[in-house]
Amino acid sequence: MTSLMLSSFILLTLPTGIPNEDQADQVTLARLSSEIDSFFRKITGTAVEYLHLEKGGGYSRIHRTDLGTEEVLETGTWKQGDNEEAVLISKTRYRDIVVEPLKLFVGREDRLGVLSTVRERLLRVLDESQEHRLARKRLEGIKAPSDQFSAVVVSGTCGQVARTTVEALIREIDAFLASDEKNHFHFTPMKYRDVNFLVWMDSETSLNRSPREIKERIDESYPQRPLSIWIQIDEATFDRNTSRISQLISSFFDFLSGQR
């Protein structure tokens, strides 16, 4: 195995028997450097999200619209294990529950009480019908009394969902409620061509959970960076597109004022 330092990534090229000159066409695992900060960006429509992984182990996730409105969505800590998989441990957010094509949004701690209600209503749907496939609109009608919109989302265009998938979602709800890692978000840094990106295990779109689909998106848009994927950017780009540079300047002048 050979390694190459690139920006805040240490790239790990797995042995494949393919000559080195062809390795640019492989998706490779990567390891984030613990000595410098790392920055990632995901552009979706008119909004942009930024992820700042600090060398000291902290992180922040920032949401910014094309009108310049900016919000720090969450903060917490992060770490990367020996197998290259990394994890965000959020102070304020819980991961969603996903069994494709079903998704149950959780988000904040105050949503935990909703899960038991949704679980009961899913069981009621199964009791009321012995069909092997359930209508999409029946599942999307499930919500807690406090909810304005459906708690369960069916992704894609499928009109029906397999009964076994609904049963799997119920099991995932049970596992989630019993877990001490509700606020853990797992991801793996990877590289393809000269693009460094993140692949997520949970609480992201199906695209961002599939290295193969990300590879295809990179090929389609290259050399431009694809949309809707967490792509690494440099620190200057992060500073230029967020309020961090203004905060640094303000802190600098506050420091000078204190020296007078």
C-alpha positions in Angstrom: 0.0 0.0 0.0 1.3 3.4 -0.9 0.3 6.8 0.6 0.4 10.3 -0.7 -0.3 13.5 1.2 -2.6 15.9 -0.6 -4.0 19.0 1.2 -5.7 17.7 4.3 -6.0 14.2 2.9 -3.7 11.2 3.2 -4.7 9.0 0.3 -4.6 5.3 0.7 -4.3 3.5 -2.6 -5.4 -0.1 -2.1 -3.4 -2.8 -3.9 -5.1 -3.8 -7.1 -2.4 -4.9 -9.4 -3.2 -2.0 -11.8 -0.1 0.1 -12.8 0.3 3.4 -11.0 -0.5 5.5 -14.1 -4.1 4.1 -14.0 -4.7 4.8 -10.3 -6.2 8.2 -11.0 -9.2 6.3 -12.4 -9.8 4.4 -9.1 -11.9 5.5 -6.1 -9.5 5.4 -3.2 -10.0 5.6 0.6 -8.5 8.6 2.3 -7.4 9.7 5.7 -8.0 13.2 7.0 -4.9 14.9 8.4 -5.0 15.6 12.1 -2.5 18.5 11.6 -4.6 21.0 9.6 -8.3 21.9 9.3 -10.4 20.3 6.5 -13.3 22.0 4.6 -16.1 20.6 2.5 -19.0 22.1 0.5 -22.3 20.8 -0.9 -24.2 22.9 -3.4 -27.9 22.1 -3.7 -30.2 24.5 -5.7 -29.8 28.0 -4.3 -28.4 26.8 -0.9 -24.9 25.8 0.1 -23.7 23.8 3.1 -20.2 23.9 4.5 -18.5 21.4 6.8 -15.5 22.6 8.8 -13.5 19.8 10.5 -11.0 21.3 12.9 -7.7 19.8 13.6 -8.4 19.9 17.3 -11.4 17.6 16.9 -14.3 20.1 16.7 -16.6 20.7 13.8 -19.3 23.1 12.5 -21.9 22.7 9.7 -23.0 26.0 8.1 -26.0 26.7 5.8 -25.8 29.6 3.5 -28.4 30.8 0.9 -27.7 32.7 -2.3 -29.1 35.8 -0.5 -26.2 35.7 1.9 -28.2 34.4 4.9 -26.0 32.2 7.0 -26.8 29.9 9.9 -24.6 27.5 11.9 -26.8 24.4 11.8 -24.8 22.4 14.3 -21.5 21.9 16.1 -19.8 19.0 17.8 -16.7 16.8 17.7 -15.3 14.4 15.1 -12.8 11.6 14.9 -11.5 9.1 12.4 -10.9 5.4 13.2 -8.2 3.1 12.0 -10.4 1.7 9.2 -10.7 5.3 7.7 -14.4 5.6 8.6 -15.0 8.8 10.5 -17.8 10.1 12.7 -19.4 13.4 13.6 -20.8 13.5 17.1 -23.3 16.3 17.1 -24.3 18.4 20.1 -27.7 19.3 18.8 -28.8 16.9 16.0 -30.0 13.3 15.7 -29.7 11.3 12.6 -32.7 10.3 10.5 -33.9 6.8 10.1 -33.6 5.4 6.6 -34.7 2.2 5.0 -34.9 2.9 1.3 -37.2 4.1 -0.1 -38.6 5.2 3.4 -37.2 8.0 5.4 -38.2 9.2 8.9 -37.0 12.6 9.8 -35.8 13.0 13.4 -33.5 16.0 13.6 -33.8 17.3 17.2 -34.3 15.8 20.6 -37.8 17.0 20.9 -38.7 14.7 18.0 -37.9 11.5 20.0 -41.4 11.4 21.5 -42.9 11.4 18.0 -41.2 8.1 17.1 -43.3 6.0 19.3 -46.5 7.5 17.8 -45.2 6.9 14.3 -44.2 3.3 15.2 -47.7 2.6 16.5 -49.3 4.0 13.4 -47.1 1.9 11.1 -48.1 -1.2 13.0 -51.7 -0.2 12.6 -51.2 0.1 8.8 -49.8 -3.4 8.8 -52.6 -4.8 10.9 -55.3 -3.2 8.6 -53.9 -4.7 5.4 -52.4 -8.1 4.7 -51.2 -7.0 1.3 -47.5 -7.7 0.3 -47.3 -4.1 -1.0 -48.7 -1.0 0.6 -49.8 2.2 -1.2 -47.4 5.1 -1.0 -50.1 7.6 0.0 -51.1 5.4 2.9 -47.6 5.6 4.4 -47.2 9.3 3.6 -50.3 10.0 5.6 -48.7 8.9 8.8 -47.9 11.8 11.2 -48.0 12.6 14.9 -50.7 14.9 16.2 -48.2 17.8 16.5 -47.0 17.4 12.9 -48.2 19.5 10.0 -46.6 17.2 7.4 -46.1 13.5 7.1 -43.5 12.0 9.4 -42.7 9.3 6.8 -41.3 10.2 3.4 -41.2 7.9 0.4 -38.4 8.8 -1.9 -38.4 8.4 -5.7 -41.5 7.8 -7.8 -42.6 4.3 -6.6 -46.3 4.1 -6.0 -46.1 1.1 -3.6 -43.7 0.0 -0.8 -43.0 -3.6 0.1 -44.5 -4.8 3.4 -41.1 -6.1 4.4 -39.6 -2.7 4.0 -42.2 -1.2 6.4 -41.4 -4.0 8.9 -37.7 -3.2 8.5 -38.4 0.5 9.3 -40.2 -0.4 12.5 -37.1 -2.5 13.5 -34.9 0.5 12.7 -37.0 2.7 15.0 -36.6 0.2 17.8 -32.9 0.1 17.3 -32.6 3.9 17.1 -34.6 4.4 20.4 -32.3 1.9 22.2 -29.1 3.4 20.8 -26.7 5.6 22.7 -25.4 6.9 19.3 -28.4 8.7 18.0 -26.3 11.8 17.4 -23.5 9.9 15.5 -23.1 10.5 11.7 -20.7 8.1 10.0 -18.8 8.9 6.8 -15.7 7.9 4.8 -13.3 10.3 3.0 -12.5 9.2 -0.5 -10.8 10.4 -3.7 -11.5 10.0 -7.4 -9.4 11.7 -10.0 -8.4 15.0 -8.3 -11.7 15.3 -6.4 -11.8 14.6 -2.6 -15.3 13.8 -1.3 -17.2 12.3 1.6 -19.4 9.1 1.4 -22.0 9.0 4.2 -23.4 5.9 5.9 -26.6 7.6 7.2 -28.7 10.8 7.2 -27.8 11.9 3.7 -29.3 11.4 0.2 -28.9 8.1 -1.5 -26.5 9.7 -3.9 -24.1 10.7 -1.0 -24.2 7.1 0.3 -23.1 5.6 -3.0 -19.4 5.8 -4.1 -20.3 4.4 -7.5 -23.0 7.1 -8.2 -20.6 9.8 -6.9 -17.9 8.5 -9.3 -20.4 8.7 -12.2 -21.4 12.3 -11.3 -17.7 13.3 -11.2 -17.2 11.8 -14.7 -20.3 13.6 -16.1 -19.3 17.0 -14.8 -15.5 16.8 -14.9 -13.5 19.1 -14.7 -16.3 21.0 -13.0 -17.3 19.8 -9.5 -20.7 18.0 -9.3 -23.6 19.4 -7.4 -25.2 17.8 -4.3 -22.0 16.0 -3.2 -19.7 16.9 -0.3 -16.6 18.0 -2.1 -13.4 19.2 -0.4 -12.5 22.9 -0.8 -9.5 24.9 0.4 -9.5 27.2 3.3 -9.4 30.4 1.2 -12.6 29.3 -0.6 -14.3 28.6 2.8 -13.2 32.0 4.2 -14.3 33.8 1.0 -17.8 32.2 1.0 -18.7 32.3 4.7 -18.6 34.9 7.5 -15.5 33.4 9.0 -13.2 35.9 7.4 -15.3 38.8 8.8 -15.2 37.1 12.3 -11.4 36.8 12.1 -10.9 40.4 11.1 -13.2 41.6 13.9 -11.3 39.5 16.4 -8.0 40.9 15.1 -9.2 44.5 15.6 -10.6 43.6 19.0 -7.2 42.3 19.9 -5.5 45.5 18.7 -7.9 47.6 20.7 -7.1 45.7 23.8 -3.4 46.4 23.3 -3.8 50.2 23.4 
